[in-house]
């Protein structure tokens, strides 16, 4: 299994794209967001899946290997996150009416 080495005091690259989870959690709590855990996981999934797919050039087999999940699971997570097969955000028309603004943070 590959590991990522991070220099002490540096921020992993993915964190630059990820909203501050603590601030996002506080914001969602203040808004009374139901299913908070689902919303937070959806946000993390969307960022991580997109980053991994960019890293592997859209190769889903390789992405599933990097993530340690099956290709079927990856495809389900992409669909749930509203991402295309290459990790790009689908527009609202492509989401089959499943657009969920609560995870568009």
DADAZI-V482190 format. One record per residue. N is the residue number from 0. PHI is phi in whole degrees, 0 to 359 (* if undefined). OMEGA is omega in whole degrees, 0 to 359 (* if undefined). BURIAL is # if it has 9 or more other C-alpha atoms within 8 Angstrom, else .. Layout:
# DADAZI-V482190
{{N;PHI;OMEGA;BURIAL} {N;PHI;OMEGA;BURIAL}}
This chain:
# DADAZI-V482190
{{0;*;179;.} {1;282;175;.} {2;237;180;.} {3;256;177;.} {4;263;181;.} {5;239;178;.} {6;293;177;.} {7;304;179;.} {8;85;177;.} {9;252;182;.} {10;263;176;.} {11;303;183;.} {12;306;183;.} {13;298;182;#} {14;291;178;.} {15;293;180;.} {16;271;184;.} {17;276;177;#} {18;301;176;#} {19;301;186;.} {20;297;179;.} {21;295;180;.} {22;294;178;.} {23;297;178;#} {24;299;178;#} {25;300;180;.} {26;298;180;.} {27;292;176;#} {28;298;180;#} {29;297;180;.} {30;277;181;.} {31;71;183;.} {32;297;175;.} {33;284;178;.} {34;55;184;.} {35;307;182;#} {36;299;179;.} {37;298;180;.} {38;296;180;#} {39;296;179;#} {40;297;177;.} {41;298;178;#} {42;294;179;#} {43;297;178;#} {44;302;183;#} {45;300;181;#} {46;291;183;#} {47;294;181;#} {48;298;180;#} {49;298;181;#} {50;295;181;#} {51;294;180;#} {52;296;175;#} {53;297;182;#} {54;299;183;.} {55;260;177;#} {56;66;178;.} {57;83;180;#} {58;284;185;#} {59;292;178;#} {60;297;180;.} {61;294;179;.} {62;299;180;#} {63;295;177;#} {64;294;180;#} {65;298;182;.} {66;282;182;.} {67;76;178;.} {68;230;179;.} {69;287;178;.} {70;296;177;#} {71;297;178;.} {72;296;178;.} {73;302;181;#} {74;297;177;#} {75;295;179;.} {76;292;177;#} {77;299;180;#} {78;299;181;#} {79;296;181;.} {80;275;181;#} {81;72;180;#} {82;252;175;#} {83;283;183;#} {84;298;179;#} {85;263;176;#} {86;93;178;#} {87;275;179;.} {88;292;175;.} {89;285;176;#} {90;282;186;.} {91;304;180;.} {92;293;181;.} {93;274;184;.} {94;271;178;#} {95;53;178;.} {96;76;183;.} {97;261;179;.} {98;299;182;.} {99;240;183;.} {100;298;183;.} {101;293;177;.} {102;250;177;#} {103;268;181;.} {104;286;*;.}}
